Amino acid sequence: MSEVKVSRETFNDVMVPNYNPPAIIPVRGEGSRIWDQQGTEFIDFAGGIAVNALGHSHPRLVAALKDQADNLWHLSNVFTNEPALELAKRLTELTFAERVFFCNSGAEANEAAFKLVRKYAFDNFGPEKNEIISFEKSFHGRTLFTVSVGGQKKYREGFEPAPGGITHVEYNNLEALKEAISDRTCAVVMEPVQGEGGIIPATPEFVKGVRELCDQHNALLVFDEVQTGAGRTGELYAYMGMDVTPDVLTSAKGLGGGFPVGAMLTTAKIAESLGMGTHGSTYGGNPLACRVALEVINTLSDEKLLADVKRKFGLFVDGLESIGAKHGIFEDVRGSGLLVGGELKGEWKGKGPRFLAAAREEGLMLLVAGPNVLRMTPSLIISDEDIKEGMIRLERAVAKVVAEGADA
Ligand SMILES: Cc1ncc(COP(=O)(O)O)c(C=O)c1O
C-alpha cells in the first residue's frame, strides 16, 4: 500500500464544496470489487453511476488504452483520427444513426442535441419553432441549458435567468404532452427510463404516443440515453426494445466504460443543421477516448452479454424484494436491466442516504436516485457471486438501519 498523502480532510481544504464524499478514498478496482486507501474491500453496485459498464480494469479496455497511449493521444478537431472514425462507423452500423458528434460528457452530448434541434427547426421551419418540451423529474446534465431542459427546479435555482422556450410536463402522461405540444415545438426530450428522477421506466404506450405527437407536429424526438445506453437496459440502446426510433440520441457514461466520452447520434438529414463552424469541442473525438469506447461498444454488442443483463435484473429484483419482505422498507422495486431502484416506503422515505452509509460500513457501494430510491447501476458483467455477496451485505446494512429506527 502506498503512503497516504491525501485524505478526506484534504477535500475540504482544496476542493469546491459542491460534493460531499464519504471518508473512504478508493484507490484500486478490479471487476466489481474496489479497495480503499486502507485496503478495505467493497463490492461495487454503483458502477461509477452507470459508467463502469465492464467493471474496473477490464483487460480489453486496459490493453486498448495502453496501445493507444503508445501511439497518439490528442489532435483536436483540426484533424480527424482513426479511433474516432472507427467508433462513429461502428455506432452508425449498430444504431438508427447515420452521423455522430463526439464530446466528453452526457451534459455536452445533450447540449449538442438541444442546439441541434433548435437549429434544425430554424433551418427548416423558421425561428418561431423553438420550443423544447421535456419532463418533470428528468435529468439531462449540469450546464445551464441542460439544467433548464431538466425537470428538477433545484438544479436551476440561483443560476437564473435560464434559457427560455422550455416547457416541462408530467412523465408518462400523454394527455399533458398533447396539451403542451404545438407547431412551435421543435423537440421533445426524454429519458427512456428516468434515472436520477427515481428509476421510472416510460410505459410502452407513452413512448409510442410521444413519437406520434412529435410526427404530427414536425418536432424531433430526442432520447437522452446517457444513463440507459451502452447496454444498461439489456439492449445496446434502450430504444431498441421500445419499438420506437428517436431522431437524436445522446450517449455517454457507459460508452467510455470509465474514460470520459460523449456522443450525439442522429440522421444524415438532421445532421446537416450542424454545418461547418456551428458547434465544436477541443477534446471531442479524442483518440484515447474513442479507442476505449470502441472496445466498450465491441464488447457490449454481444447478444449473450445483453441477454445476461436482463437475467441479472431478475437477481437484483429477487434480492431486493426478499430484503424488502423481511424488513418492510420497499414500496416498489423496479427498473430495466442493470438500472435498478428500490423505492423506500412509509417512515423510510427520505432516508436513502442512511442506507447508503450503512451499506458502505458493510463493504457495499450503492447509490440513491433522490432521497427515496436506492439505486443500483453495477458493471454489466458483474458475476452472480458478487451480486449474491452484495445482497448479503445490503441485508446486513438494512437490518442495522431498521434496528436503529427511522428517527435515529
Ligand atoms: C440521463 C442523463 N443525462 C445526462 C446526464 C449528465 O451526464 P454527465 O454527468 O456526464 O454530464 C446524466 C448524468 O447522470 C444522466 O443520467
The ligand as a Gaussian input file, in Angstrom:
#p B3LYP/6-31G(d) Opt

LIG

0 1
 C      -29.981000      10.844000     -18.252000
 C      -28.751000      11.655000     -18.005000
 N      -28.436000      12.647000     -18.864000
 C      -27.334000      13.390000     -18.690000
 C      -26.506000      13.199000     -17.612000
 C      -25.299000      14.075000     -17.448000
 O      -24.143000      13.371000     -17.770000
 P      -22.711000      13.955000     -17.335000
 O      -22.684000      13.921000     -15.848000
 O      -21.719000      13.011000     -17.973000
 O      -22.605000      15.317000     -17.862000
 C      -26.801000      12.198000     -16.694000
 C      -25.930000      12.002000     -15.518000
 O      -26.316000      11.466000     -14.511000
 C      -27.951000      11.399000     -16.900000
 O      -28.274000      10.442000     -16.040000

